[in-house]
């Protein structure tokens, strides 16, 4: 199980298998091949996510459409099928699971953080660091950080609107959420243009460690899978950290 699996990681898997390690399949998080080619088709779910925090659907849709076109054009020009072909040549079964696991971490953060009452952003950081994956990544030097605001800043309404939906939405989403009463956005990754909007509209932003966040979602998914298949074993690599929550 790895977060990013491309040709080098597949060659590592092949090397391990030649050395005697039993590996039946490689599960990757970030999309490759056809899943990446179709990434823009996932973005419309962001309209529903923003609507759930008070942004009118028509506004969210109008702001998202140009972003969808930009994402499609950028991906269309990429070399999409390298990893897929490498897996075929190495005879390695490989597949990815992106949005389902991102949905898991989104709901988890909503329940664990967004429904709680915090007086400062510093208190939110402290709560995030109680989550094992963030704690481990903080130990490694990659903790959640405040990218707009300060530890003493009041959070207001806290949302996790940038944890799923393919990739980041347009920076205009920041202004729309601010107008809808959002005070703090928890995100996996924030662009510089989005941060400029956040500063302009006084919206706090906490950038939760991206790969730690991906690990949370995958762990929650794996916990479900293990219930169905008791003999399933997982080897961590490429950024993934295994944390078991279910007995």
ABEGO torsion letter per residue (X at the ends): XBABBBAAAAAAAAAAAAAGBBBABBBBABBBEAAAAAAAAAAAAAAAAAAAAGBBAAAAAAAAAAAAAAAAAAAAABBAAAAAAAAAAAGBBBBBBAAAAAAAAAAAAAAAAAABBBABAAAAAAAAAABAAAAAAAAAGBBBBBABEBAABBAEBBBBAAABGGBBBBAAAAAAAAAAGBABBBBABBBAAAAAAAAAAGBBBBBBBAAAAAAAAAAAAAAAAAAABAABBBBBBGGBBBBBABX
